[in-house]
């Protein structure tokens, strides 16, 4: 079994940004992403998804390090100041690296 080193980006943000972020990720070289509903508490208070406008999503992208850097810089520049958003990255090892 041969594993390939990649990066994972995890973004937790407002549901209303889903379409725009998916477009951005693809334009910046991401080949795919996984989106799930998210709830929690942070700097901007409780995000419990009881009200649709208060819902969050979690987007995960596995990609090449350069793509991760581009996505991270783009989101910081275009979203961080005006939206509830956190982003963290990590190293992952994957099978089938041609998928990423």
C-alpha positions as CSV (number, residue, x, y, z in Angstrom):
1,X,0.0,0.0,0.0
2,X,1.4,3.4,-1.1
3,X,0.2,6.5,0.5
4,X,0.5,10.0,-1.0
5,X,0.9,13.2,1.1
6,X,-1.8,15.8,0.7
7,X,-3.3,18.6,2.7
8,X,-6.8,18.8,4.1
9,X,-8.6,22.1,4.5
10,X,-11.5,22.3,6.9
11,X,-13.8,25.4,6.7
12,X,-16.6,26.0,9.1
13,X,-18.8,28.9,8.0
14,X,-22.3,30.2,7.3
15,X,-24.6,28.1,5.2
16,X,-25.4,31.0,2.8
17,X,-21.8,30.9,1.5
18,X,-22.0,27.3,0.3
19,X,-22.5,28.0,-3.5
20,X,-19.9,30.7,-3.6
21,X,-17.3,28.7,-1.7
22,X,-17.8,25.6,-3.9
23,X,-17.2,27.8,-7.0
24,X,-14.1,29.3,-5.4
25,X,-12.7,25.9,-4.4
26,X,-13.1,24.6,-8.0
27,X,-11.7,27.7,-9.6
28,X,-8.7,27.5,-7.3
29,X,-7.9,23.9,-8.3
30,X,-9.8,21.8,-5.8
31,X,-11.1,18.6,-7.4
32,X,-13.8,18.0,-4.9
33,X,-15.1,18.7,-1.4
34,X,-17.4,17.2,1.3
35,X,-20.0,19.4,3.0
36,X,-21.8,18.6,6.2
37,X,-24.1,20.5,8.6
38,X,-22.3,21.9,11.6
39,X,-23.3,23.3,15.0
40,X,-21.3,24.8,17.8
41,X,-20.2,27.8,19.7
42,X,-17.4,30.2,19.0
43,X,-16.4,33.9,18.8
44,X,-19.7,34.9,17.2
45,X,-21.8,33.0,19.7
46,X,-23.9,29.8,19.5
47,X,-24.6,28.5,16.0
48,X,-27.4,26.0,16.6
49,X,-29.1,25.8,13.2
50,X,-32.5,26.2,14.7
51,X,-33.1,29.1,12.3
52,X,-31.8,28.6,8.8
53,X,-30.0,32.0,8.8
54,X,-28.1,30.8,11.8
55,X,-26.9,27.5,10.3
56,X,-23.3,26.5,9.6
57,X,-21.6,24.1,7.2
58,X,-18.3,22.3,7.4
59,X,-16.5,22.0,4.1
60,X,-13.5,19.6,3.8
61,X,-11.1,19.6,0.8
62,X,-8.2,17.2,0.3
63,X,-5.8,18.6,-2.2
64,X,-2.2,19.3,-3.2
65,X,-0.3,21.7,-0.9
66,X,-0.2,24.5,-3.4
67,X,-3.9,24.3,-4.0
68,X,-4.5,24.4,-0.2
69,X,-2.3,27.5,0.0
70,X,-4.3,29.2,-2.8
71,X,-7.7,28.4,-1.3
72,X,-6.6,29.5,2.2
73,X,-5.2,32.9,1.0
74,X,-8.3,33.5,-1.1
75,X,-10.8,32.8,1.7
76,X,-8.7,35.0,4.1
77,X,-8.8,37.9,1.6
78,X,-12.4,37.6,0.5
79,X,-14.4,36.3,3.5
80,X,-12.7,36.5,6.9
81,X,-13.5,40.1,7.6
82,X,-17.3,39.9,6.9
83,X,-18.4,36.3,7.7
84,X,-18.4,33.9,10.5
85,X,-15.7,31.5,9.3
86,X,-12.8,29.5,10.6
87,X,-10.3,27.5,8.6
88,X,-7.7,25.0,9.6
89,X,-5.4,22.7,7.7
90,X,-3.5,19.5,8.3
91,X,-1.4,16.9,6.6
92,X,-3.1,13.7,5.4
93,X,-2.0,10.6,3.6
94,X,-4.3,9.2,1.0
95,X,-4.7,6.2,-1.3
96,X,-5.5,6.9,-4.9
97,X,-3.8,10.4,-5.1
98,X,-5.0,10.8,-8.7
99,X,-8.5,11.6,-7.2
100,X,-7.1,14.8,-5.5
